[in-house]
């Protein structure tokens, strides 16, 4: 009877474990599918508001513009059509809410004249827009499609649709720009890699030195104290690290380099380096301690010193484990959100030095997702950034698996 009950209990536990693993796997797959389905919807769409077009005078020889050019035009940075491939003519901006600016002064001052031109219910607005576009050769008009009739005197300007290359290599990130949103993720990608790479360059030497000390030099009592303390650092919330960086690291950088602000890529790199240290130290120390005792004794028996044995025998043998620790540290740095958001200045610009503000992909998603309307272009662009972050993290994890499996084959 006991054997039957034990068998039944074992089968129940097995089924529960199977169901738990299956449900978890299905949930993860569904999350990934949802992420990519939301993110892929961005491409192939125009970056303008739905129901609006860009129109120009029929004599204008410019046929299409990209989102960055339109933004620069409406920001007043491009003021002549010659700079975008047109003739030498000043650019005149037109939005529907400033149509009265194109009336004569006498018409603007007389409400009856305005009503006569536009109509009491704006029923003559399409004809007014058509006349304004026809009368101004250098005009670029942002108007609703419903106000374009069949007798429209202008022509619709072709706007380049959002492509993968434009998204990845675009240099401007203005998802809420009006009248055309600009989705260039290059500053965010460079900001993420810039901060992460220098964080590892800061953390790896320090972490490796600490791992060597704990594994080969420190007294067992010291090691037994340091190891739990270092592992405890991994459990500190990232917002605490961010607050520490904002109060200590940022003012230090600002005063040391005489900068207007201390929220820079260097501050983010230092904080992420500190956050990556527990991972690097723990994995590297465990890898170093797996070096066979016979190899160390053979090195010492041949006359090598302790330090020569560490650098010539132990580190080469444990290099795969150390590399895996460094890559996992990179993964921690790439995916970090709150601490980076607090200390890097959160500026979506292409960085040229460590002493400039930057913005990373996780910080962008955290800062902007709450204000993006669901299903809109901005919302889909943030999900696309999430897809990119997922791919980067997956590559990092695959690299760890490859290195770890290679280490196991070498050990066997």
N, C-alpha and C positions, 0 to 999 in steps of 0.2 A: 504493500500500500504506500509506504514511504517513497519507494522508487517511482511509483506512478505519479504521486504528487510532485516529486522533485522533477520528473520529466515534464509534466504539464507546466510547472512554474518556470522551468528553463525555456520551454517553447514560448510561453507568454512574454517573457523578458526579451527573447530573440525577436519576436514579432514587433514588440514595442520599439526596440532599438532600430529595427528595419524601417518601421513607419516614421520614426523620428528623423533618421537620416534621409529618407525619401522626401519627406515634407520640407526639410531644410534645403535640400538640393533643388527642389522644385521652386521654392520661394526665391532662392538666389538666382535661378535661371529667369524667372518671371521679372525680377527686379532689373536684370541686365537687359532683357527684351524691352521692358518699359523705358529704360534709360535711352537705348538706341532708337527706339521708335519715336520718342519725343525729340531727340536731338537731330535725327536725320531729316525731320520735316522742315528745317530751316532752308536747306539748299534748293535752288530753283525758284525761289520767291523774290519778288521785288522788295527793296528795302523801304518803300513808301507806305504810308497809311493806306489801308484798303479803301477803295472808292475815290482815290485822288490821283491826279496825273500831273506831269510837268508839261507845260506848253510854251512854245516860242513862236516868234513871227515866222511866216512862211518864207521870207527872204533869208532867214538865218541858215547858214550852211552846216551848222553843227547838228548832227543827227542823234548822237547818244553821249551820255556822260555816266561815269561811275559814281558811287555813293560818296566817296571822298571828295571828288571834284564839286559835287553839288553842295556838300557841307561847307567847303571853303568859299564857294560863291555866296551862299546865304549868310556866312559869317563875315563877309566883307573882305576876305583875304585875297580873293580873285575878283577883280573889278573890270576885266576886259576879256572879251570873247577870244582874243588872239591867244591867250594863255591856255585855252582848251581846244585849240585847233580851228577857231572861227576867224572872222575878219576883225580888223582893228576897230572895235566899237565898244563903247561902255556898256556894262551890264546893268539892266534895270530890274530890280526885284519887285515882284507883285504877289501879294497874298490877298485872298478874298476879303479879309477884314479891313484892308486899307484901300479899297477901291475908290473911296471918295477923295483920296489924295490925288487921283488923276483927273478930278473935275477941276473946272476953273474956280478961282477964288470966289467969284460971284455966285456960282452954283453951290459951292460948299456952304456959303453963308445964308443961303435961302432954302429953308426946309422944303418949300413947295417944289423947288427945282429938283432937289434930291429925290423926293417922292415921285416926281414926274419921270425922272430918268430910270429909277430902280423899280417903281411900282409900289403900291401900298403893301403888298405881300411879296415883294421882291420878284415878281413874275417877269420883270424885264432884265433881271440880273444876267442871264446868259447873253443877251444882246449887248449889254454894257461891257461884259468881259471880252466879248469878241471884238468890239470897237477899240478897247484899250490895247489888246494884243496887236491888232492891225495897225494902230497908230504909232506904236513904239517898236522899231526894228530890233533894238537891243534888249527887249524884255524877256524875262523868264518867269512864267506864271505857275503858281501852285494852286490848282483849283480842283473842285469836286467834279467827278464825271457827270453827275446829274445836271450840272450847269453848262455842259458842252452840247450844243445843239448841232443839227446837220449843216447849218450855215456858218459854223465856226470859222473865223478868218485866220486862225493860227494852225499850228501842227503839233501833234503830240511828240514830246521828246522821249526817245528810247532810253530807258534806264537799265543798266546792266543788272542782271539777276545775281543773287548771292551764290557764289561757287565755293567749292572746298578750298581752292588755291587762294581766293580772295580772303576767305576767313582765316586761313592759317598764316598767310603772309601779309595781311593788311596791317598797316602801321598805326591806325587810329581805332580806338575803342570808345564810341559814343552811342550806346544802344538806345538812348532816349533823345537823340538829336532830332530836331525838327527843321525842315519837313522830311528829311531822309535819315534813317538810322544808319550808323556805320559800325560794322562788326569786323574789326581787325584784331585777331587774337595774338598777333606776334608780340606786342609788349607784355602780355600776360604770360605767354610761353617763356619768353626770355627772362622775365622777372622770376618765374618759378625756378628755372634752371640756374639762374644767376645766384639766387639765394641758397638753393640746395647744394650746388657744387661748392661754394665757398664755406658753407656750413660743414660739409664733410672734410674739406681741407683743414678746417679749424679743429674738428672733432677727432679725426682719424689719428693723427700723431699723438694727441693727448690721451685718447682712449687706448691706443695700442701700448703706449708707455705704461699706463696704469695697469693694463692687463698683464704685461710682462712682470711688473713689480709684484702684483698679487700672486701670480702663478709661480714665479721662480725666485723672488728675492725676499718678499715679506715673510715675517714670522707667522706661523699658523694662527696665533692668537690675533695678530693684526689683521690677517686675511679674514678670519671669522667675524671680525667687527666691520671691516670695510665692505665686504660683499653684500650683506643685507642692507647696509646704508645706501650703497650705489643702486641696488635693485629697487629700493624704496623710491628713488628719484623718478623712476618710470611711472609711478602711480600718482605723481603730483599733477593736478589738472593743468591743462595748457594755459588757461586764463591766468593762473598764478605766475607761470613763467612770463606771460605777456605783461602782467602788472610789474613784475620785477624788472623786465626790460624797459618798460616805460618810465619807471622811477629812477633806475640806476644806470642802465646801459645808454639809453637815449641822451640824457644830460651829459654823460661822460663823453660820448662821441661829439656832441654839439660843441662842448667847451674845448675838447682836445684839437679838433680840426677847424674850429672857428666857423661853424656852419650856421646858416639862419635857422635850420631845424635839424634835430638829431634823428628823426624818423627816416632811416635810410636802409639800403640793402645790407650794409654792414651790421646794423643793429639786428636785423632779421637773421643774418647768418650766425651771429654770435648766440642768439637765443636758440635757434634751431640746432646749432652745434652742441649746446648744453643739453638740450632735450634728447639728442641722439646718443650722447655719451653712455647712458646705462645699457642700451642695446649693444653698442660696439664693445664696451668693456666686458659685459657678461659673456657674449658669444665668443669673443677673442680669447678670453681667459679660459673658457671651457675647451676651446680648440687647442690651446697651448698645453693644457694639462693632459690632453689625450696622447701626447707624444710618448712613445714607449720608453720605459725606463732603460731598457737595454741600449737604445740608441744614444741616450745621454751618457750612460756609463762608458760606452765604447769611445765616445768622443773625448771624455775626460781621461780615459786610459791611454789614449794616443798622445796626451800631453796638452790638449786644448784647455784654455781657461774656461771659467764659468760663462763669461760674456761671449767668448768665441763660440762656445757650444750653443748659446741662445741664438746668436745671429747666423751661424753656419748650419745648425742642425734643427733646432726647435722651430724657428720661424719659417724656414722653407717647408718643413713637414706640415705645419699648421696653417700654411698660407691660404688654403681653400676655405677653411673655417673663418679666418680673419677677413677674407674677401667677402664671404657671405654676411658677416657682421656689418661690414662697411656698406654693402648694398642694402641691407635691411635698415641701416641708419639713413641712407638716402631715401628709402621709401617712407620712413617716418617724417623726414624733412619735407618731401614733396607733398604729402597729404595733410600737413598741418595747416590749421585755419586760424584759430583765434589769436594765438600768440603773434603770428605774422601780421594779421590784420591790425594789431595794436601798435606795432613798432616799425613797420616799413613805410609808413606815409601814405599807403594806399593810392598811389598815383599811377594811372595806366599809361605810362610812357616808356619808351625803349631805354633801358639803362646803358650808360657808357662807363660809369665808375661805380664803386661800392658806396660812394658818398652821396648817392642820389636816391630819392624816394622811388619805390617800385610797387607793383601790385602782382600778387600771385593768383593762379587759377582758383584754389580753394577760397582765398579771401574774397575774390570777385563773386563767386557763387553765394557765399555767406552774406555779403553786403547787399547784393542786388536782387536776390530771388524773392525776398519779401515784398518788393515794390513792383515786380514784373507781373503784368496781367496774364492769367492763365490762358495758354493757347496763342499768345501773341508772339511776335518775332523775338522780342527780348527774352521771353520765357524759353523759347526754343533754343536761342543762342546759349543761354546758361546751361541747358541740358547738353548741348553740343560740347561745351567746355567740360562737363562732367564725363562725357564719353572719352574725351582726350585724356582726362585724368585717370580714368579707368584703364585705358590702354597702357599708359605709362606705368601705372602700378602693377598691371599684369606682367609687363615686360620685366619689371624689377623682381617680381616673385618668381617668374620663370628662370631668371638668371640665378637666383638663390638656389632653386631646385637643381639646376644643371651643375652648379658648383658643388653643392652638397653631394649629389650622386657621384660626381667625379672624385670627391674626397673619400667616399665609401669604397670605390673601386680601388683607389690607391692604397687605402688601409687594408683591404682584403688581399 
